[in-house]
């Protein structure tokens, strides 16, 4: 198994690539409806599933919740999210409308479109 930081780096890159693929650019205003079935939303859900499925190589047991938190915190750091945004940002499998609105705000903040 790769290191937790290495996994996080790969996951963050996948999310960044999806953001770019969806055309979300610096200083852009993002509407929550832009996320419905977007590549960004799909990739965030895929990353969440991947993290939930990680097992330790030697024991084949699922990684601990603490290790999952380390990976998610590192993804947040790699995405350049401010600490205040990181606290509220969770990788969500079943995103509600409020979650999508929060995600829009998170990515807007990441891209510098909101002050």
C-alpha positions in Angstrom: 0.0 0.0 0.0 1.2 3.5 -0.8 1.7 6.0 2.0 -1.4 7.8 3.2 0.1 11.1 1.9 0.8 9.4 -1.5 -2.8 8.2 -1.7 -4.1 11.7 -0.7 -1.9 13.3 -3.4 -3.3 11.0 -6.1 -6.9 11.6 -4.9 -6.4 15.4 -4.8 -5.0 15.3 -8.4 -8.1 13.4 -9.5 -10.3 16.0 -8.0 -8.3 18.9 -9.5 -8.4 17.2 -12.9 -12.2 16.9 -12.6 -12.6 20.5 -11.5 -10.5 21.5 -14.6 -12.5 19.2 -16.8 -15.8 20.8 -15.7 -14.4 24.2 -16.7 -14.3 25.6 -13.2 -11.6 28.2 -13.4 -10.0 30.8 -11.1 -12.3 33.6 -10.1 -15.4 31.8 -11.4 -18.8 32.0 -9.8 -20.1 28.5 -9.3 -23.8 27.6 -8.9 -24.7 24.5 -6.9 -26.7 23.2 -9.9 -23.4 23.1 -11.8 -22.4 20.1 -9.7 -25.4 17.9 -10.4 -23.8 15.0 -12.3 -20.6 17.0 -12.9 -17.3 15.2 -13.2 -16.2 17.0 -10.0 -19.1 15.5 -8.0 -18.6 12.1 -9.6 -14.9 12.1 -8.8 -15.5 13.2 -5.2 -17.9 10.4 -4.7 -15.5 7.9 -6.4 -12.6 9.1 -4.1 -14.9 8.7 -1.1 -15.7 5.1 -2.2 -12.0 4.4 -2.8 -11.0 5.7 0.6 -13.7 3.6 2.2 -12.4 0.5 0.4 -8.7 0.9 1.3 -7.3 -2.1 3.2 -4.0 -2.7 4.9 -1.9 -5.0 2.7 -0.7 -7.3 5.4 -4.0 -7.9 7.2 -6.5 -7.2 4.4 -8.5 -5.2 7.0 -10.1 -1.8 6.3 -7.9 1.2 7.3 -8.9 3.0 10.5 -11.1 6.0 10.7 -8.1 8.0 11.9 -6.2 7.0 8.7 -9.2 8.0 6.6 -9.2 11.4 8.3 -5.4 11.8 7.6 -6.1 11.1 3.9 -9.0 13.6 3.8 -7.1 16.2 5.7 -4.2 15.8 3.3 -6.5 16.1 0.3 -7.9 19.3 1.8 -4.3 20.6 2.2 -3.4 19.6 -1.4 -6.5 21.3 -2.8 -5.4 24.5 -1.0 -8.6 24.8 1.1 -8.4 27.4 3.9 -8.7 25.9 7.4 -12.2 27.4 7.9 -13.3 25.6 4.7 -11.5 22.4 5.5 -13.5 22.0 8.8 -16.8 21.9 6.9 -15.6 20.0 3.8 -16.4 16.3 3.8 -16.2 13.9 1.0 -19.9 13.0 0.6 -21.3 9.9 -1.1 -24.9 11.1 -0.9 -24.8 14.8 -1.4 -28.0 16.8 -0.6 -28.8 20.1 -2.1 -27.2 21.8 0.9 -24.1 19.7 0.5 -23.9 20.7 -3.2 -24.2 24.4 -2.2 -21.5 23.9 0.4 -19.3 22.1 -2.2 -19.9 25.0 -4.7 -18.7 27.4 -2.0 -15.7 25.2 -1.2 -14.5 25.0 -4.8 -15.2 28.7 -5.3 -13.0 29.5 -2.3 -10.4 27.1 -3.7 -10.4 28.9 -7.0 -10.3 32.3 -5.3 -13.7 33.4 -6.8 -15.1 34.4 -3.4 -13.5 36.6 -0.8 
